[in-house]
Amino acid sequence: MWRCDAQPDGGAVMPNDTRRSGSCLCGGIQFSVTGDPFRIGLCHCKDCRKVSGSAFSTFAVWPLEAFETTGIVNSYGDRSFCPTCGGRVPLVRENEVEVTIGSLDEVPTEGLEPSYELWVNRREHWLQPLPAARQFEHDRVDDEPTNRTAGPISDGVETASSLPQRKSA
Protein backbone atom coordinates (compact mmCIF):
# COMPACT_ATOMS: atom_id res chain seq x y z
CA MET A 1 0.00 0.00 0.00
CA TRP A 2 1.80 3.04 -1.26
CA ARG A 3 1.15 6.00 -3.39
CA CYS A 4 3.26 8.09 -5.66
CA ASP A 5 2.18 11.71 -6.02
CA ALA A 6 3.04 13.55 -9.22
CA GLN A 7 4.76 16.90 -8.69
CA PRO A 8 4.27 20.05 -10.80
CA ASP A 9 7.72 19.61 -12.35
CA GLY A 10 6.78 16.15 -13.59
CA GLY A 11 8.82 14.38 -10.92
CA ALA A 12 7.34 12.17 -8.27
CA VAL A 13 7.48 11.90 -4.52
CA MET A 14 8.05 8.35 -3.42
CA PRO A 15 5.81 7.10 -0.65
CA ASN A 16 6.87 7.38 2.95
CA ASP A 17 7.07 3.83 4.27
CA THR A 18 7.82 4.86 7.85
CA ARG A 19 6.13 2.42 10.18
CA ARG A 20 5.20 3.57 13.67
CA SER A 21 3.94 1.20 16.34
CA GLY A 22 2.08 1.75 19.56
CA SER A 23 0.02 0.03 22.21
CA CYS A 24 -2.18 0.48 25.22
CA LEU A 25 -0.55 0.56 28.67
CA CYS A 26 -0.67 -3.22 29.25
CA GLY A 27 0.26 -4.15 25.66
CA GLY A 28 -2.97 -6.12 25.13
CA ILE A 29 -3.78 -3.95 22.12
CA GLN A 30 -0.99 -3.25 19.70
CA PHE A 31 -1.17 -1.26 16.48
CA SER A 32 0.91 0.21 13.70
CA VAL A 33 0.49 2.97 11.14
CA THR A 34 2.50 3.35 7.97
CA GLY A 35 3.38 6.49 6.03
CA ASP A 36 2.50 10.08 6.70
CA PRO A 37 -0.69 11.10 8.50
CA PHE A 38 -3.37 13.22 6.80
CA ARG A 39 -3.14 15.77 9.59
CA ILE A 40 -1.75 16.32 13.07
CA GLY A 41 -3.49 18.43 15.69
CA LEU A 42 -3.60 19.47 19.29
CA CYS A 43 -6.95 19.89 21.07
CA HIS A 44 -7.81 21.83 24.23
CA CYS A 45 -11.53 20.91 24.32
CA LYS A 46 -13.17 19.69 27.52
CA ASP A 47 -13.58 16.11 26.25
CA CYS A 48 -9.92 15.77 25.23
CA ARG A 49 -8.79 17.28 28.53
CA LYS A 50 -10.97 14.89 30.54
CA VAL A 51 -10.09 11.75 28.59
CA SER A 52 -6.33 12.49 28.60
CA GLY A 53 -6.17 13.78 32.17
CA SER A 54 -4.02 16.60 30.83
CA ALA A 55 -4.40 20.17 29.57
CA PHE A 56 -4.68 18.99 25.95
CA SER A 57 -4.53 15.99 23.63
CA THR A 58 -2.24 15.57 20.63
CA PHE A 59 -3.28 13.28 17.80
CA ALA A 60 -2.51 12.30 14.22
CA VAL A 61 -4.97 11.02 11.63
CA TRP A 62 -3.94 8.37 9.10
CA PRO A 63 -5.90 6.77 6.25
CA LEU A 64 -7.61 3.59 7.44
CA GLU A 65 -5.63 1.42 5.01
CA ALA A 66 -2.37 2.52 6.74
CA PHE A 67 -3.53 1.03 10.06
CA GLU A 68 -3.15 -2.48 11.52
CA THR A 69 -4.12 -3.66 15.00
CA THR A 70 -4.37 -6.70 17.25
CA GLY A 71 -6.42 -7.14 20.40
CA ILE A 72 -9.97 -6.48 21.51
CA VAL A 73 -11.05 -2.84 21.73
CA ASN A 74 -13.92 -1.38 23.76
CA SER A 75 -15.47 2.00 23.10
CA TYR A 76 -17.50 4.62 24.87
CA GLY A 77 -19.01 7.30 22.65
CA ASP A 78 -16.28 8.26 20.22
CA ARG A 79 -13.40 7.05 22.43
CA SER A 80 -11.67 3.67 22.12
CA PHE A 81 -9.82 1.97 24.96
CA CYS A 82 -8.34 -1.31 26.17
CA PRO A 83 -10.84 -3.32 28.28
CA THR A 84 -7.99 -4.58 30.50
CA CYS A 85 -5.98 -1.46 31.38
CA GLY A 86 -8.33 1.30 30.16
CA GLY A 87 -5.56 2.84 28.03
CA ARG A 88 -6.56 4.94 25.02
CA VAL A 89 -6.15 3.24 21.68
CA PRO A 90 -6.71 4.52 18.13
CA LEU A 91 -10.21 5.57 17.19
CA VAL A 92 -11.27 3.92 13.93
CA ARG A 93 -13.66 5.90 11.75
CA GLU A 94 -15.11 5.14 8.31
CA ASN A 95 -12.04 6.14 6.25
CA GLU A 96 -9.45 7.16 8.82
CA VAL A 97 -7.94 6.35 12.18
CA GLU A 98 -7.08 8.85 14.92
CA VAL A 99 -3.99 7.98 16.97
CA THR A 100 -3.06 9.84 20.15
CA ILE A 101 0.62 10.68 19.81
CA GLY A 102 1.33 9.54 23.38
CA SER A 103 0.25 5.99 22.54
CA LEU A 104 3.13 5.57 20.07
CA ASP A 105 6.09 3.53 21.33
CA GLU A 106 8.96 5.61 19.97
CA VAL A 107 9.75 8.93 21.64
CA PRO A 108 10.34 11.60 20.53
CA THR A 109 7.82 11.37 17.70
CA GLU A 110 10.00 12.75 14.92
CA GLY A 111 8.05 14.40 12.11
CA LEU A 112 4.70 14.52 13.93
CA GLU A 113 4.45 18.20 14.83
CA PRO A 114 0.88 19.55 15.03
CA SER A 115 -0.13 21.91 12.23
CA TYR A 116 -3.21 23.21 14.04
CA GLU A 117 -4.72 23.69 17.50
CA LEU A 118 -8.42 23.29 18.32
CA TRP A 119 -10.49 24.96 21.04
CA VAL A 120 -7.78 27.52 21.76
CA ASN A 121 -10.22 29.53 23.89
CA ARG A 122 -9.81 26.70 26.45
CA ARG A 123 -5.99 26.63 26.27
CA GLU A 124 -4.34 27.15 29.66
CA HIS A 125 -2.90 30.65 30.08
CA TRP A 126 0.54 29.19 30.79
CA LEU A 127 0.64 27.42 27.41
CA GLN A 128 1.79 29.37 24.36
CA PRO A 129 0.31 28.82 20.88
CA LEU A 130 2.43 26.57 18.67
CA PRO A 131 4.32 29.02 16.43
CA ALA A 132 3.48 27.57 13.00
CA ALA A 133 0.14 25.98 13.90
CA ARG A 134 -3.21 27.32 12.72
CA GLN A 135 -5.41 28.32 15.63
CA PHE A 136 -9.12 27.40 15.72
CA GLU A 137 -11.61 28.77 18.21
CA HIS A 138 -13.56 25.49 18.08
CA ASP A 139 -13.34 22.48 15.72
CA ARG A 140 -11.76 22.42 12.27
CA VAL A 141 -14.18 22.66 9.39
CA ASP A 142 -14.30 19.06 8.13
CA ASP A 143 -14.41 19.89 4.43
CA GLU A 144 -11.65 22.46 4.61
CA PRO A 145 -8.11 21.32 3.77
CA THR A 146 -5.69 21.93 6.63
CA ASN A 147 -3.08 23.34 4.24
CA ARG A 148 -5.29 26.24 3.11
CA THR A 149 -3.67 29.65 3.26
CA ALA A 150 -5.07 31.31 6.35
CA GLY A 151 -7.78 33.85 5.66
CA PRO A 152 -9.11 36.61 7.91
CA ILE A 153 -8.63 35.81 11.56
CA SER A 154 -9.38 37.52 14.83
CA ASP A 155 -6.48 37.80 17.28
CA GLY A 156 -4.75 34.93 15.44
CA VAL A 157 -7.71 32.61 16.02
CA GLU A 158 -9.83 31.33 13.17
CA THR A 159 -13.54 31.38 13.84
CA ALA A 160 -16.46 29.90 11.94
CA SER A 161 -17.15 33.32 10.41
CA SER A 162 -13.53 33.74 9.23
CA LEU A 163 -13.52 30.45 7.31
CA PRO A 164 -14.95 29.92 3.82
CA GLN A 165 -18.62 29.10 4.05
CA ARG A 166 -20.20 26.17 2.24
CA LYS A 167 -22.61 27.25 -0.50
CA SER A 168 -26.14 25.98 -0.03
CA ALA A 169 -27.50 23.72 -2.72
C-alpha positions as CSV (number, residue, x, y, z in Angstrom):
1,M,0.0,0.0,0.0
2,W,1.8,3.0,-1.3
3,R,1.1,6.0,-3.4
4,C,3.3,8.1,-5.7
5,D,2.2,11.7,-6.0
6,A,3.0,13.5,-9.2
7,Q,4.8,16.9,-8.7
8,P,4.3,20.1,-10.8
9,D,7.7,19.6,-12.3
10,G,6.8,16.1,-13.6
11,G,8.8,14.4,-10.9
12,A,7.3,12.2,-8.3
13,V,7.5,11.9,-4.5
14,M,8.1,8.4,-3.4
15,P,5.8,7.1,-0.7
16,N,6.9,7.4,3.0
17,D,7.1,3.8,4.3
18,T,7.8,4.9,7.8
19,R,6.1,2.4,10.2
20,R,5.2,3.6,13.7
21,S,3.9,1.2,16.3
22,G,2.1,1.7,19.6
23,S,0.0,0.0,22.2
24,C,-2.2,0.5,25.2
25,L,-0.5,0.6,28.7
26,C,-0.7,-3.2,29.3
27,G,0.3,-4.2,25.7
28,G,-3.0,-6.1,25.1
29,I,-3.8,-3.9,22.1
30,Q,-1.0,-3.2,19.7
31,F,-1.2,-1.3,16.5
32,S,0.9,0.2,13.7
33,V,0.5,3.0,11.1
34,T,2.5,3.3,8.0
35,G,3.4,6.5,6.0
36,D,2.5,10.1,6.7
37,P,-0.7,11.1,8.5
38,F,-3.4,13.2,6.8
39,R,-3.1,15.8,9.6
40,I,-1.7,16.3,13.1
41,G,-3.5,18.4,15.7
42,L,-3.6,19.5,19.3
43,C,-7.0,19.9,21.1
44,H,-7.8,21.8,24.2
45,C,-11.5,20.9,24.3
46,K,-13.2,19.7,27.5
47,D,-13.6,16.1,26.2
48,C,-9.9,15.8,25.2
49,R,-8.8,17.3,28.5
50,K,-11.0,14.9,30.5
51,V,-10.1,11.8,28.6
52,S,-6.3,12.5,28.6
53,G,-6.2,13.8,32.2
54,S,-4.0,16.6,30.8
55,A,-4.4,20.2,29.6
56,F,-4.7,19.0,25.9
57,S,-4.5,16.0,23.6
58,T,-2.2,15.6,20.6
59,F,-3.3,13.3,17.8
60,A,-2.5,12.3,14.2
61,V,-5.0,11.0,11.6
62,W,-3.9,8.4,9.1
63,P,-5.9,6.8,6.2
64,L,-7.6,3.6,7.4
65,E,-5.6,1.4,5.0
66,A,-2.4,2.5,6.7
67,F,-3.5,1.0,10.1
68,E,-3.2,-2.5,11.5
69,T,-4.1,-3.7,15.0
70,T,-4.4,-6.7,17.2
71,G,-6.4,-7.1,20.4
72,I,-10.0,-6.5,21.5
73,V,-11.1,-2.8,21.7
74,N,-13.9,-1.4,23.8
75,S,-15.5,2.0,23.1
76,Y,-17.5,4.6,24.9
77,G,-19.0,7.3,22.7
78,D,-16.3,8.3,20.2
79,R,-13.4,7.0,22.4
80,S,-11.7,3.7,22.1
81,F,-9.8,2.0,25.0
82,C,-8.3,-1.3,26.2
83,P,-10.8,-3.3,28.3
84,T,-8.0,-4.6,30.5
85,C,-6.0,-1.5,31.4
86,G,-8.3,1.3,30.2
87,G,-5.6,2.8,28.0
88,R,-6.6,4.9,25.0
89,V,-6.2,3.2,21.7
90,P,-6.7,4.5,18.1
91,L,-10.2,5.6,17.2
92,V,-11.3,3.9,13.9
93,R,-13.7,5.9,11.7
94,E,-15.1,5.1,8.3
95,N,-12.0,6.1,6.2
96,E,-9.4,7.2,8.8
97,V,-7.9,6.4,12.2
98,E,-7.1,8.9,14.9
99,V,-4.0,8.0,17.0
100,T,-3.1,9.8,20.1
101,I,0.6,10.7,19.8
102,G,1.3,9.5,23.4
103,S,0.2,6.0,22.5
104,L,3.1,5.6,20.1
105,D,6.1,3.5,21.3
106,E,9.0,5.6,20.0
107,V,9.8,8.9,21.6
108,P,10.3,11.6,20.5
109,T,7.8,11.4,17.7
110,E,10.0,12.7,14.9
111,G,8.0,14.4,12.1
112,L,4.7,14.5,13.9
113,E,4.5,18.2,14.8
114,P,0.9,19.6,15.0
115,S,-0.1,21.9,12.2
116,Y,-3.2,23.2,14.0
117,E,-4.7,23.7,17.5
118,L,-8.4,23.3,18.3
119,W,-10.5,25.0,21.0
120,V,-7.8,27.5,21.8
121,N,-10.2,29.5,23.9
122,R,-9.8,26.7,26.4
123,R,-6.0,26.6,26.3
124,E,-4.3,27.1,29.7
125,H,-2.9,30.7,30.1
126,W,0.5,29.2,30.8
127,L,0.6,27.4,27.4
128,Q,1.8,29.4,24.4
129,P,0.3,28.8,20.9
130,L,2.4,26.6,18.7
131,P,4.3,29.0,16.4
132,A,3.5,27.6,13.0
133,A,0.1,26.0,13.9
134,R,-3.2,27.3,12.7
135,Q,-5.4,28.3,15.6
136,F,-9.1,27.4,15.7
137,E,-11.6,28.8,18.2
138,H,-13.6,25.5,18.1
139,D,-13.3,22.5,15.7
140,R,-11.8,22.4,12.3
141,V,-14.2,22.7,9.4
142,D,-14.3,19.1,8.1
143,D,-14.4,19.9,4.4
144,E,-11.6,22.5,4.6
145,P,-8.1,21.3,3.8
146,T,-5.7,21.9,6.6
147,N,-3.1,23.3,4.2
148,R,-5.3,26.2,3.1
149,T,-3.7,29.7,3.3
150,A,-5.1,31.3,6.3
151,G,-7.8,33.9,5.7
152,P,-9.1,36.6,7.9
153,I,-8.6,35.8,11.6
154,S,-9.4,37.5,14.8
155,D,-6.5,37.8,17.3
156,G,-4.8,34.9,15.4
157,V,-7.7,32.6,16.0
158,E,-9.8,31.3,13.2
159,T,-13.5,31.4,13.8
160,A,-16.5,29.9,11.9
161,S,-17.1,33.3,10.4
162,S,-13.5,33.7,9.2
163,L,-13.5,30.4,7.3
164,P,-14.9,29.9,3.8
165,Q,-18.6,29.1,4.1
166,R,-20.2,26.2,2.2
167,K,-22.6,27.2,-0.5
168,S,-26.1,26.0,0.0
169,A,-27.5,23.7,-2.7
